[in-house]
Amino acid sequence: MTYRDPKDLQDEAKKLLDEYLPQKDELKAKARIAIPPQAMPSQAPDVRIGNLDEVAQGYTEEQAKLEAIRCTQCKKRPCIEACPVKINIPLFIEHIANGDMQASIDVIKESSLLPAICGRVCPQEVQCQQPCTVSKSLKDVEKGVSIGRLERYVADWEQATGNVKTPAVKPETGKKVAIVGAGPAGLVVAADVRREGHEVTIFEAFHKLGGVMRYGIPEFRLPNTIIDQEVNTLLDMGVKFETNFVVGKTRKLKDLIDKDGFGAVFVGTGAGLPMFMGIEGENLIGVFSANEYLTRANLMRAFDKDNADTPIYESKKVAVLGGGNVAMDAARMAKRLGAEEVNVVYRRTEVEMPARIEEVAHAKEEGINFYMLQNATKIIDDGNGRVKAMECLRYELGEPDDSGRRRPVPIEGSEFIMEVDTVIVSIGNGSNPLIPQTTKELEVNRWGNITVDHNQKTSMDGVYAGGDIVLGAATVILAMGEGRKAAESINDLLAGRPPKPKPEPEEKGKKKD
């Protein structure tokens, strides 16, 4: 992926669209697949490292229509099955190809109220885009239909044209539902439960809404205005919000049911407990979890030095340990905060990195260095309690581990020193422990994740859970998928319907109808 000027991309799309649009209804699958995939216009790398404006600028109308024509409208529609919230992807794409953007966004909103967010941050290349017929035909997921970019396009179109529709709410039932946490899972539950006419209150520990989308994802990837737009839709539906409210401290979980009259509670408190490596020197000044670093910069506005009092560590040479999206966010934020050199250190190769392909490409364009098959073994003190350097070890790949990725095997005697003054640890997060600690009736697994059944019900009657508090650190769209299931179960409970039975396991080798 190489940076290209947005004007060149637009001119190219116009020419191709003039060629293909008049004949789109007659185009066979082979001809559609031959249309070049549309690159995403973006800010120039040398410009964007000096601001926090959104890097990806979105498709033009010509690009969106051309990309939509690439969809073969295949009969199997594997993209729908791969979508955690089961959006009718071929249908919304077909509407774009026909120029009916309102119909397109209406289709998406039947399944998802957060399209502007999902279109920006969901890992489509390992979900809906991976099984895409075009991806399979070209044997390259990057050349599949850009489903997320098209979703973003119509979501942004809806906002730009002022055609945002507030979902209909049924007559009031007099029943109350509490949502703990205003992250993606909680927001989805709130919308689906409120549609049924139940009173919904979201309790959020922070002073701002959005959960990990607000504190964990930088504005150059997901602007806060986008989150605010989605939250405003819930406000228009009549959902209530209580911020600076820590369930487990401000109020116990059981009290919400026993004393406050909530007929059901959904717990979506996320995975905000940072993990560290347990190596010497992690307590030095200049060592941060990616969570803390990004929360200071994003939620607490530390990047806005003229208007915010939040301190942020002044760095020249930064090492980020990890290879996921959070590591990319931390590395790119460090660059924008003035670091002269930023190094991503990862113990496997780029092939095994869980970060999105686009985020890795953007990081490289911005001058961030990648050191593969390496990892820190010790962080070295400068004599005054601050980071001076990092001892690293080289690795080679062995047999696959439980994740299916090849296991990194240390190379004996390969230690070397990397000079850095800041280390950001981004190797994952554990589940928020507060509610399980203060609610002994809730069953958790050995990692501290709340255990739920197939309907997202916990071990407590009337209490449901989903998202990262159940899955561990996952993705926005997976959290939303769990939220949809939980909302359906809560609506069944409050309507007096029996819980859904557990699906029968598929017979090995038997295909679904």
PALUMRO-230778 format. One record per residue: x negated, y, z of N, C-alpha, C in turn. Coordinates in steps of 0.05 Angstrom, whole numbers, plus 32768, in hexadecimal, padded with zeros to 4 digits. Each point is the difference from the previous one (the first is absolute). Layout:
PALUMRO-230778
XYZXYZXYZ/...
***
This chain:
PALUMRO-230778
7FEF7FE880008011801880007FEE80198000/800380107FEB7FF080187FFD801280198000/7FF88015800D8010801880008004800C7FE4/801980087FFA8006800C7FE78010801A8005/7FFC80147FF0800E80198003801F7FFC7FFC/8011800A8012801D7FFC7FFE800B800A7FE6/7FF680157FF4800A800A7FE77FFB7FEC7FE9/7FE97FF480017FFA7FEB7FEB80147FE98003/80057FF8801880137FEA8005801C80077FF6/800880188005801B80097FF7800280017FE2/7FEC800B7FF3800080027FE380017FE47FF3/7FF07FEE800C80007FE57FF5801B7FF28003/800D80058017801A7FF480058015800A7FED/7FFF801A7FFB8013800D7FED7FFF7FF37FE4/7FE77FFC7FF77FFD7FF47FE5800A7FE37FFF/7FFA7FF1801580097FE48001801E7FFE8003/800B80128010801D7FFF8004800F80077FE6/7FF680137FF1800C80067FE680007FE87FEE/7FEC7FEF80037FFE7FE87FF080137FEA8009/80027FFC801B800E7FE9800A801D80058008/800680188008801B8006800A80167FFA7FEC/7FFE80097FE780157FFB7FED80077FE37FFB/7FEC7FEE800580047FE47FFA80017FEF8019/8003800C80177FFC7FF1801A80147FE98002/801980037FF780147FEB80037FFA7FE87FEF/7FF080047FEB7FF97FEA7FEE7FE57FF38006/7FF1800D80127FE57FF6800580017FE4800E/7FF07FEE7FF57FFD7FE6800C7FEC80018017/80007FEB80117FEF800080177FE280057FF8/7FF87FF37FEB7FE480037FF87FF8801D7FFA/8012800E7FF37FFB801C7FF9800080118019/80127FFA80138001801080197FE67FFD8010/7FF77FE780017FE77FFA800F7FE8800E7FF3/800180057FE67FEA800D7FF27FFE801E8005/8015800C800C7FFF801C80067FEC80048017/7FED80137FFE7FEC80048015800D8008801B/7FF77FF58016800A8008801A7FF9801D8005/8012800E800E7FFC801D80057FF080058019/7FEA800E7FFE7FEF80078017800F80168010/7FFB8001801A800C801480117FF0801A7FFF/800C80167FF97FF2801A80017FF88006801D/7FE8800C80037FF78006801B7FEF80198000/7FFC800B80187FED801680037FE47FF77FF9/7FF080127FF57FE47FFA7FFA7FF17FFA801A/7FEF7FEC80007FF27FF880197FF18017800E/7FF280117FF07FF08015800C80118015800D/801A80027FF880128013800B800E7FF58019/80097FE77FFE80117FF580157FF17FFB801A/7FE57FFC7FFF7FF27FFB80197FFF80198011/800880177FF580018019800F801B80088009/80147FEE7FFD801B8007800A800E7FE78009/80188003800B80107FE98008801A7FFD7FF0/8000800D7FE980177FFD7FEE80017FE47FF5/80177FF87FF780047FE57FF67FEE7FFB7FE8/7FF27FEA80017FED7FF97FEA800F7FF87FE7/80117FEB800380107FF77FE9801780137FFB/8002800A7FE7801380167FFB801A7FF77FF4/80037FE67FFA80197FF67FF6800180007FE2/80107FED7FF580047FFF7FE3800F80187FF6/7FFB80077FE7801180127FF180187FF07FF6/8015800E7FF680177FF27FF67FF97FED7FE9/7FEE800A7FEE7FF87FF07FEA7FF17FE78009/7FEE800380147FF27FE9800A80137FEB800C/8013800B801080137FEE800E80117FF07FEB/800A800D7FEC80107FF27FEC7FEF7FEC7FF1/7FE880077FF97FEE7FEE7FF17FF97FE88011/7FFA8004801A7FF97FEA801280197FEE8003/8018800C800280187FF0800380067FEF7FE8/7FF9800A7FE880047FF07FE77FEE7FE78000/7FEA8001800F7FEE7FE98002800D7FE8800D/801480058011800E7FEA800D800F7FEF7FEC/7FFC7FE68000800C7FEE7FEC801C7FF88007/800A80098018801A7FF8800980047FE27FFF/7FEC7FF2800A7FFF7FE37FFF80177FF48010/80087FE77FF980177FF3800D7FFA7FF7801D/7FE77FF880057FFA7FF5801B7FFF80168015/7FF880187FF97FFF801780127FF17FF9801B/7FE77FF77FFD7FF17FF880197FFA80188012/800080187FF57FFA80188010801580048016/80197FF97FFB8015800480147FFB7FED8018/7FFA7FE77FF97FFB7FEC80157FE780088011/7FED800D7FF47FE78008800E800480198011/8015800F7FFB80058019800E800C7FFA801C/7FF480098016800A7FFA801A801C800A8005/800980157FF2801B800B800480127FFA7FE8/7FF67FF07FED800F7FF57FE9800D80167FEF/7FF180157FF9800980147FED80047FF37FE5/801580087FF180047FF67FE57FED80107FEE/7FE87FF77FFF7FEA800E7FF2800580027FE2/80077FEB7FF2800480037FE3801680147FF9/801580018010801680127FFA7FF8801D8004/7FF2800680177FF9801C80047FEC80097FEA/7FEF7FEE7FF77FED80077FEB800E80047FE6/80147FEF7FFA800F80037FE7800D801B7FFE/800B80098017800D801B80017FEC80167FFA/7FE77FFD80097FEB80147FFA7FFB80017FE2/7FFD7FE87FF47FFA7FFE7FE48017800E7FEF/80187FFE800B8017800D7FF28004801D8008/7FEF800A80118001801C8008801580078015/800C7FEB800D8015800480147FF37FFE801C/7FF4801680097FF17FFF801980137FFD8018/8018800C7FFE80137FFE801680087FE28005/80067FF37FEA80087FE380037FE87FF0800B/7FE880087FF97FE87FF180097FFD8003801F/8001801980097FFD8003801D80177FF48010/801880017FF480177FF3800D7FFC7FE28004/7FF47FF37FEC7FFA7FE480037FEC7FFB8016/7FEB800F80027FEC7FFD8014800C8004801C/801180148003800B8007801A80157FEC800A/80087FEE7FEF80117FEA800A7FF17FEE8013/7FE57FFF7FFD7FEF7FEF80107FEC800E8011/7FF980197FF97FEB800E800F8006801E8001/7FFE800A80198004801D80047FE6800F8000/7FE97FF37FFB7FE6800D80027FF07FFD7FE6/800C80057FE97FF27FFB7FE77FE880127FFB/8002801A80097FE980127FFC7FE87FF78010/80057FF380177FEA7FF680117FF57FE67FF4/80127FED7FFA7FF77FE67FF67FF280037FE5/800A80137FF07FF380047FE67FE4800A8002/7FF9800B80177FE5800B80047FED7FED800F/800A7FF180147FED7FF2801280037FE28000/80157FF57FF380037FE280017FEC7FF37FED/7FF67FE880087FEC7FF27FF0800E7FF07FE9/800B800E7FED800E7FF27FEB7FEF7FEB7FF1/7FE680047FFF7FEF7FEE7FF17FFF7FE4800D/80077FFE801980017FE5800D801C7FF88007/801480107FF8801C7FF98004800E7FFF7FE6/801180137FF980117FFE7FE97FF080007FE5/7FEA800E7FFF7FF180027FE77FEF7FE77FFA/7FF97FF180157FEF7FE87FFB800F7FEB7FF0/80197FFA8006800E7FEB7FF0800C800B7FE6/7FFE801A7FFB800C800C7FE87FF87FF17FE7/80137FFB7FEE7FFB7FF17FE87FEA800D7FEF/8000801B80007FEB800E7FF07FE47FFB800D/7FFF8001801B7FE77FFA800D7FF67FE57FF9/80127FEC80017FF97FE47FFA7FF77FFD7FE3/800E800E7FEE7FF97FFD7FE37FE5800C7FFA/7FF98016800D7FE6800D7FFB7FEB7FF68013/80077FEF80137FED7FF580147FF18016800F/800F801580067FF48017800E80168010800E/80007FFF801B8015800D800F8000801E7FFC/7FE9800B7FFA7FFE801D7FFC800E80087FE6/80057FED7FEE800D80067FE6801D7FF98001/800A7FF68017801C7FFA80028010801A8001/801B7FFE7FFF8011801880017FFB800E801B/7FFC801A80007FF9800F8018801A8006800F/800B7FEC800E801A8002800D800080168015/7FEB800280107FFF801480168000801C7FF5/7FF180047FEB7FFE801B7FF4801B80097FF4/800E7FEC7FF5801B80077FF5801480058017/7FFD7FF180158012800580177FFB801C800B/7FE6800880037FF9801A8009800B80157FED/7FFF7FFB7FE6800880147FEC801E80088004/80117FEB8002801D800780038006800B801B/7FF17FF780158005800C801B7FF9801D8000/7FE980077FF37FF8801C7FFF801480107FEE/80097FF47FEB8014800D7FEE801980078010/80097FEE80118018800480117FFC80198011/7FE98002800D7FFB801780117FFD801A7FF0/7FF27FFE7FEA7FFB80187FF08019800C7FF4/80137FEF7FF9801980097FF4801680068014/7FFB7FFA801A80148006801480177FEC7FFF/7FFC7FE97FF580167FEC7FFD80007FEB8016/7FF4800780177FFF7FED8016801C7FFB800B/80087FE78001801A7FF8800A7FFE7FF4801C/800F800B801380017FF4801A80117FE78000/7FF57FE98008800F7FE78000801A80038010/80157FF37FF6801A8001800D7FFF7FF1801B/800E800B801380027FF4801B801D7FF88005/80047FE88009801B7FF68006800B800E8019/801A7FFE8005800C800C80187FF27FF7801A/7FFF801280147FF27FFB8019800C7FE7800E/7FEE7FEF800A80097FE8800E80008003801E/7FF28015800A7FFD8003801C7FEA7FEF800D/7FF27FF17FEF7FEA7FEF800A7FE5800E7FFB/7FED7FFC80137FE7800E80007FE87FED7FFB/7FED80097FF07FE87FF07FFB7FE780128006/7FED7FF5800E7FE7800E80067FEA7FF57FEE/7FF080127FF47FE97FF87FF07FE7800A800E/7FEE7FEF80067FE78008800F7FE980027FEB/7FF980187FFA7FEA80047FEC800B800B7FE6/7FF580167FF6800A800D7FE87FEE7FFA7FE8/7FF57FE87FFF7FF07FF87FEA80127FF47FEA/7FF47FF47FEB80107FF77FE980157FEC8007/7FFA7FED801280147FEC80088017800D800E/7FFA801280138015800D8010801280127FEF/7FF4800E7FEC801080127FEF80137FEF7FEF/7FF77FEA7FF680117FEF7FEF80177FF58011/7FFB7FF6801880157FF68011801480168006/7FF680188006801280168007801380057FE8/7FF680017FE8801180067FE980157FEA7FFC/7FF77FE7800080137FEA7FFA80157FFC8016/7FF98006801980137FFD8016801380188000/7FF580187FFB801180187FFF80147FFF7FEA/7FF97FF47FE980137FFD7FEA801A7FF28009/7FFD7FEE801480187FF08009801080108015/7FF8801980068010801080127FF87FFF801D/7FEA7FF280067FF77FFF801C7FEF80198006/8001800980197FF08016800A7FE47FF68003/7FED800F7FF57FE47FF780007FEE8016800C/7FEF7FF880137FEC8012800C7FE57FF37FFD/7FED80107FF47FE47FF77FFE7FF0800D8016/7FF27FEF800F7FEE800A80167FE37FFE7FF6/7FF280167FFF7FE580017FF57FEC800C8015/7FEA7FF280047FEC800880147FF2801A7FF8/7FFA80047FE67FF280187FF7801480177FFD/7FF480187FFB801180187FFC800980037FE4/7FF67FEF7FEE800880007FE380097FE47FF9/80117FFF7FEB800C7FE77FF87FF17FF57FE8/80027FE67FFD7FF37FF27FE97FED7FEA8008/7FF87FFF80197FEF7FEA80097FE580007FF1/7FF87FE87FF87FE67FFD7FF37FFE80107FE6/801780057FF4800080107FE77FF7801D8006/8005800980187FF9801B80077FE48002800C/7FF97FEE80137FE78003800D7FE97FF07FF2/80087FEC7FF07FEB7FEE7FF67FF880057FE3/8013800D7FF07FFB80037FE37FFB801E7FFB/7FE980077FF57FFA801C7FFB8013800D7FEC/8002801A80018012800E7FEE7FF77FFF7FE3/7FE67FFB7FFC7FF77FFE7FE4800B7FE77FF3/800B7FEE8010800C7FE87FF5801E80008004/800A800B8016801C800180068006801B800E/800980157FF180058019800D80167FFF8015/7FFD800F8015801480018015801B80097FF6/800080117FEC801A80097FF580117FE97FF6/7FF27FEB7FF5800F7FE97FF6800D7FF18017/7FF17FFD8016800B7FF3801880188010800B/7FFD801A800180158012800A80197FFD7FEF/7FFD7FFE7FE680177FFD7FEE80107FE78007/7FF27FEA8005800E7FE78006800D8001801C/7FF3800D8013800B8003801B801980127FFE/7FFF80157FF0801780127FFD80197FF17FF6/7FFC7FEC7FEF80177FF07FF7800E7FF38017/7FF07FF58013800C7FF38018800E80148011/7FF480188003800E80158010801B80077FF3/800080027FE6801980067FF280157FEA8004/7FF67FE8800480137FEA8005800A8000801D/7FF48010801180098001801C7FEF7FF18013/7FE97FF67FF77FEE7FF280137FF380148013/7FFF7FF980197FF4801180157FE37FF88005/7FEF801480077FE47FFA80067FF9800B801C/7FF27FF0800F7FF58009801A7FE17FFD7FFE/7FF180167FFE7FE37FFE7FFE7FF48003801C/7FE67FFB80027FF180008019800E7FEE8015/800A7FEA7FF680107FED80117FF27FE57FFE/7FF37FF780157FF17FE7800080107FEA800D/800C7FEF7FF0800F7FEA800B7FEC7FED800D/80067FF980197FED7FF180107FF580118017/8000801B7FFC7FF880138015801680148005/8008800F7FEC80168013800380197FF18008/80047FEA7FF480187FEF80057FF97FE47FFA/80087FED80117FFB7FE37FFB80127FF67FEA/7FF77FEC7FF180107FF57FEB801B7FF5800A/7FFF7FF2801680197FF4800B801480168007/7FF6801780098012801680098010800A7FE8/7FF57FFF7FE8800E800A7FE9801A7FF07FFC/7FFF7FE6800680187FEF7FFD80118001801A/7FF37FFB8017800F7FFD8019800B801A800B/7FF380167FFB8008801A800C800A80157FEC/7FF57FFF7FE8800680157FED80157FF87FEB/80097FE7800180167FF87FEF7FFA7FFA7FE3/7FE77FFB7FFA7FF97FF87FE480077FE37FFC/800F7FFB7FEA80097FE47FFA7FEA7FEF7FF4/7FEB800D7FF67FEA7FF27FF47FE880128000/7FE87FF480007FE7800F7FFF7FEE7FF47FEB/7FF380117FF07FEB7FF67FEE7FE6800C8009/7FEC7FEE80027FE5800880097FED80007FE7/7FF680187FF97FEE80027FE97FE980128007/7FF27FF880167FEB8011800B7FE47FFD7FF3/7FFE7FEE7FEC7FE880007FF07FE87FF2800D/7FEA80037FF17FE67FF480097FEC80168003/8001800E80167FEF801880047FE97FFC8012/7FFB7FE780087FEA7FFA80137FE77FFA7FF0/7FEC80127FFF7FE87FFB7FEF7FEF7FE9800A/7FF57FF17FED7FED7FEB80067FE4800A7FFC/7FEE7FF680117FE380077FFD7FF07FE67FFC/7FE780037FF97FF07FE97FF97FF37FF28018/7FFF800E80177FF37FF580177FE27FFF7FFE/7FF480137FF27FE380017FFD7FF480168012/7FE67FFD80047FF2801480118002801C7FF2/8005801480118000801C7FF6801C800A7FF8/80157FF08002801A800A7FF8800B80158013/7FF4800380178009801580127FF1801B7FFD/7FEF80027FEC7FF180187FFC801180177FF5/7FF880188005800D80177FF47FFB80007FE1/801680027FF17FFD7FFE7FE3800B7FE67FF5/800B7FEF8012800D7FE77FF7801E80048004/80107FFB7FEC801D80038001800E7FE87FF4/80187FFB800A80127FEE7FF1800B80117FE9/80067FF27FEA800D800F7FE9801A800C8009/800F7FF280128019800B800A7FFD801B800D/7FEC800280127FFC801A800E7FF880157FEC/7FED7FF97FEF7FF580137FED8016800B7FEE/80117FEE7FF5801580097FEE8016800F800F/80077FF780188015800D80107FF7801D8006/7FE8800480077FF6801B8005800280117FE7/7FF87FF57FE97FFF800F7FE7801C80047FF5/80117FEC8002801A80017FF38016800C8012/80077FF280158016800880117FF980198010/7FE7800280097FF8801680117FF280167FF1/7FFF7FFE7FE57FF880157FEE7FE3800A8004/7FEE7FEE80087FE5800980057FF2800B7FE8/80097FF87FE87FF4800A7FE88005801E7FFC/8016800A800C8007801C7FFD7FF280108016/7FE680047FFD7FF0800B80168007801C8008/800C800F7FED8007801C8006801A80028011/80117FEB7FFF801A8002800D80057FEB8015/7FEF7FEC800280047FEB80147FE97FFF8014/80067FF980187FEC7FFF80157FF57FE38004/80097FEE7FF17FF77FE480037FE37FFD7FF8/7FEF7FF680127FE47FFD7FF97FFC7FE87FEE/7FED80027FEE7FF87FEA7FEE7FE27FFF8000/7FF57FE880007FE37FFD80017FF2800A7FE6/7FEC801080037FF1800A7FE97FEC7FEA7FF6/80047FF77FE87FF07FEA7FF67FF080077FE7/7FE97FF57FFD7FF080037FE87FFF7FE57FF1/7FF97FEB800F7FFE7FE57FF380137FED800F/80147FF67FF180157FF0800C7FFF7FE47FF5/80057FED801280047FE47FF7801C7FF88009/800F7FF47FED801B7FF680067FFE7FE27FFD/80077FF280157FFE7FE28001801B7FF47FF9/80037FF37FE980197FF47FF9800580047FE2/80147FF17FF6800680027FE3801D80027FF9/801080098013801D80037FFA8007801D7FF9/801A80047FFC800A801B7FFA7FF980148015/80017FF880197FFA801380167FE280087FFF/7FEF7FED7FF97FE480077FFD7FFC80147FE9/800E7FFC7FEA7FFE80137FE9800A801C8009/80168000800F800B801A800A7FED800E8012/7FF37FF180127FED800C80137FE8800B7FF1/7FF67FF07FED7FE880087FF18005801A7FF0/801780007FF2800780177FF0800680198010/800B7FFB80188005801780127FE6800B800A/7FED7FEF80077FE68009800A7FF380127FEB/80027FF87FE77FF580107FEA800C801C7FFF/801A80018004800E80197FFF7FFB80118019/7FF87FF480167FF9800E80187FE3800A8000/7FF27FFC7FEA7FE6800C7FFE7FE87FED8001/80047FE680037FEA7FED80017FF080017FE6/7FE6800080027FEF80017FE87FFE7FE57FF2/80017FEB80117FFD7FE47FF680147FEF800F/80107FF07FF080137FED800D7FFB7FE57FF3/7FFD7FEC80127FF97FE57FF780157FEC800B/800D7FF17FEE80117FEB80087FF07FE68002/80007FF380177FF07FE8800580147FE98004/7FFE7FEC7FEF80137FEA80007FF27FE57FFD/80087FED800F7FF07FE7800280077FEB7FEA/801380067FEF80057FF07FE97FFA80107FE6/800A7FF77FE97FFC800F7FE8801980107FF9/7FFE80117FEC801780107FF880187FEF7FF8/7FFB7FE97FF580167FEE7FF880127FF98018/7FF47FFD8017800F7FF88018800C8017800F/7FF980197FF9800A8017800F801E80027FFE/800D80038017801E80028000800A801C7FF7/7FEF80147FFE8008801B7FF8800C7FFF7FE4/801280137FFB800B80027FE57FEB80087FEC/80037FF57FE87FEC80057FEA7FFE801E7FFB/8016800E80008000801D7FFA7FF2800F8015/80037FF8801A7FF3800F80167FE17FFC7FFF/7FF87FE87FF97FE37FFB7FFE7FF580107FE9/800E80017FE97FF7800F7FE97FFE801E8006/8014800B800E7FFF801C80087FE980068013/7FFB7FED80137FE9800480127FE680017FF1/7FFC7FEF7FED7FE880007FF07FFD80197FF0/8016800A7FF47FFF80197FF17FF780178012/80077FFE801A7FFA801680137FE47FFE800C/7FF17FED7FF67FE47FFE80087FFB7FF08019/80137FF080087FFC7FEF80187FF17FE77FF7/7FEC7FF980117FEF7FE97FFA800C7FE6800B/7FFC7FEA7FF2800A7FE6800A7FE97FED8003/7FFE7FF580197FEB7FEC8006800E7FE68006/7FFF7FEE7FED800E7FE680037FED7FEB800C/800D7FEB800B7FF27FEA800C7FEC800A8016/800A801380107FF1800B8016801380058017/7FF5800180188010800780177FEE80098017/800C801180117FF1800A80177FFD7FEA8016/7FE88000800C7FFC7FEE80177FFA800F8019/7FF880197FFD7FF9801180178001801D7FF8/800A801280127FFF801D7FFB7FEB800C8012/7FEE80107FF57FE88008800E8003801C800B/7FF7800380198002801980107FE980137FF8/8005801A7FFF7FEB80137FFA7FF18008801A/80077FF480167FF48007801A801180138010/8014800C7FF480128013800E801D7FF67FFF/80047FE67FFB801B7FF58000800F80037FE6/7FF280097FEB800D80047FE67FF67FEC7FEB/800F7FFC7FEC7FF87FEE7FEA7FE9800B7FF0/7FEB7FEF7FFD7FE980087FEF7FFE7FEF7FE7/80087FE680037FFD7FEE7FE980107FE78006/80007FED7FEE800F7FE880027FEF7FE97FF6/7FFE7FEB80107FF27FE87FF680147FEE7FF2/7FF97FF87FE880127FF07FEF7FF37FE57FF9/80127FEE7FF87FF77FE57FF7800C7FFB7FE5/7FF17FF27FEF800B7FFA7FE5800D7FE48001/80147FFC7FEE800F7FE87FFF80017FF47FE4/80087FE77FFE80077FF47FE7801A7FF18004/800F7FFB7FEA801A7FF480037FFE7FE18001/800F7FF5801380027FE38002801B7FF57FF7/800A7FEC800E801A7FF47FF9801780128009/80177FFE7FF480178010800880087FFB801D/800A8015800E800A7FFD801B801E7FFF8000/800D80038017801D7FFD8002800F80157FEF/7FF480177FFA800D80147FF07FFE7FFA7FE2/7FF17FEB7FF87FFC7FF97FE47FE9800E7FF4/7FF48013800F7FE8800E7FF57FE77FF28009/7FEB80017FEF7FE77FF280077FF4800D8019/7FF77FEE80127FF68009801A7FE4800C7FFD/7FFB8017800D7FE5800C7FFF7FEE7FF08013/7FE97FF97FF67FEC7FF0800F7FE780128003/7FF8800580197FE8801180047FE67FF47FF5/7FF080117FF57FE67FF87FF57FEB80058016/7FF47FEB800A7FEE800380177FE780117FF8/7FFA801380127FE880117FFD800480177FEC/801A80067FFA800580157FEB8007801B800D/7FFB8003801A80078019800D7FF380187FF4/800E801780007FF480197FF7800E8017800E/7FF480187FFF800B8017800E800D80137FEC/8017800A8006800E80157FF0800280198012/7FF680167FF780018018800F801C800D7FFD/800E80048016801A800D80008003800F801A/8013801380018005800E8019801D7FFB8009/80107FF27FEF801C7FFB800780077FE47FF6/800E7FF1801080097FE57FF8801F7FFF8005/800E7FF97FEB801E7FFE800280077FE27FFC/800B7FF4801580067FE37FFF801C7FFC7FF6/80037FF27FEA801A7FFB7FF380037FE37FF9/80027FEF801580017FE37FFB801B7FF58008/801480128004801B7FF68006800A800B801A/801A7FFC8005800D8009801880107FEA800C/80038001801B80127FEE800E801B800D8005/80137FF08008801B800A8004800180118019/801280147FFF80048012801780087FF08018/7FF18000801680067FEE80178014800A8014/8008801A7FFE800F800C8016801B7FF38006/80107FFC7FEB801B7FF480057FFE7FE3800A/7FEF7FEF7FF47FFE7FE5800B7FF68000801D/7FEE801380077FF58001801B801680088014/801280117FF88015800A8012801B7FF27FFD/80017FEC7FEE80187FF17FFC7FF97FE28000/7FFF7FF480177FF67FE5800280127FEB7FF2/801980087FFB80127FEE7FF27FF97FFC7FE3/7FF080127FF57FF97FFE7FE47FE97FEC7FFC/80047FED7FEF7FEB7FEC7FFA7FED800B7FEB/7FE67FFC80047FEC80097FEC7FEE7FE97FFB/7FF280017FE97FEC7FEB7FFA7FE58008800C/7FEC7FF07FFA7FE68004800D7FF280197FF7/800A800D7FEA7FF480197FF780108018800A/80157FFA800F80108016800B801780097FEE/80047FF27FE9801680067FEE801A7FF5800C/801680107FFE80197FF78009800A7FE97FEE/80097FEA800C800A7FEA7FF0801E80037FFA/80077FFB7FE7801C80027FF880087FE87FF0/801B7FFC7FFD800A7FEA7FF08004800A7FE3/800D7FF07FF0800480067FE4801280197FFB/800E80088015801180187FFF7FF48018800E/7FE67FFE80067FF18015800E80098004801D/800F7FEC800B80088002801C7FE97FF78012/7FFC800F80167FEC7FF98014800C7FEC8014/7FF07FFB801580097FEE80158015800D8012/8005801A7FFD8014800E8010801A80057FEF/80177FFA800C801980057FF28003801D7FF9/800880067FE78005801B7FF87FE7800F7FF8/7FE97FF480017FE6800D7FFA7FF47FF37FE8/7FF980117FEC7FF47FF77FE77FE6800E7FFC/7FEF7FF67FEF7FE6800C7FFC7FF67FFB7FE3/7FEE80117FF77FF67FFC7FE57FE980147FFA/7FF37FFB7FE97FE980117FF97FE77FF6800D/7FED801180047FE57FF9800A80007FF4801C/80148007801080027FF5801B80057FE27FFF/800B7FF67FEA80057FE47FFB7FEB7FF47FEE/7FFA800E7FEA7FEE7FF57FEB7FE280038006/7FF9801380137FE5800A80027FFE80167FEA/7FE9800C7FFD7FFD80167FED80067FF67FE4/8015800B7FF480087FF77FE5800480187FEE/801580017FF0800480167FED801B800D8005/800480187FF58019800E800380177FF07FF5/7FFD7FF47FE980167FF27FF380077FE6800F/7FEC7FF2800B80067FE8800F800F8008801A/7FF88016800C800F800A8018801D80067FF8/8003800D7FE9801B80067FF780117FE77FFB/7FF37FEC7FF5800F7FE67FFB800A7FF4801A/7FEF8001801580087FF6801A80168011800C/7FFE801A7FFB80158013800A801B7FFA7FF4/80007FF97FE6801A7FFA7FF2800D7FE7800C/7FEF7FEC8005800B7FE7800C800B8006801C/7FF1800F801080098006801B801A80108000/800280147FEE801880107FFE80187FEF7FFA/7FFC7FED7FED80167FEE7FF980097FF08018/7FED7FF6801080067FF18018800E80118015/7FF780198003800D80128014801D80067FF7/800480057FE7801B80057FF680127FE88004/7FF57FE87FFB80107FE7800680077FFF801D/7FED8005801280057FFE801D801680138008/7FFE80197FF7801480148009801B7FFC7FF3/80017FF27FEA801A7FFA7FF3800C7FE68009/7FF17FF28012800A7FE6800B7FFD7FE97FED/7FEF80037FEC7FFB7FEA7FED7FEA7FEE800B/80007FE67FFA7FEB7FEE800A7FE680067FF3/7FEA7FFA800D7FE580057FF37FFD7FEE7FE8/7FF0800A7FED7FFB7FF07FE77FF17FE68008/80077FEA7FF47FF27FE780067FE480017FF4/7FEE7FF0800B7FE57FFF7FF680007FF37FE4/7FF3800D7FEC80007FF37FE67FF27FE58000/800B7FEE7FEF7FF47FE67FFD7FE680027FF2/7FEB7FF2800A7FE680027FF280037FF47FE4/7FF2800C7FED80017FF67FE47FF17FE67FFE/800B7FED7FF07FF27FE77FFB7FE780067FEF/7FEB7FF380077FE780047FF280037FFA7FE2/7FF880137FF080027FFD7FE3801A80077FF4/801480068012801B80087FF68001801E7FFC/800880097FE88001801C7FFB801B800B8008/8000801A80078019800E8007801180037FE6/801A80028004801280057FEA7FFD801C7FF5/
***
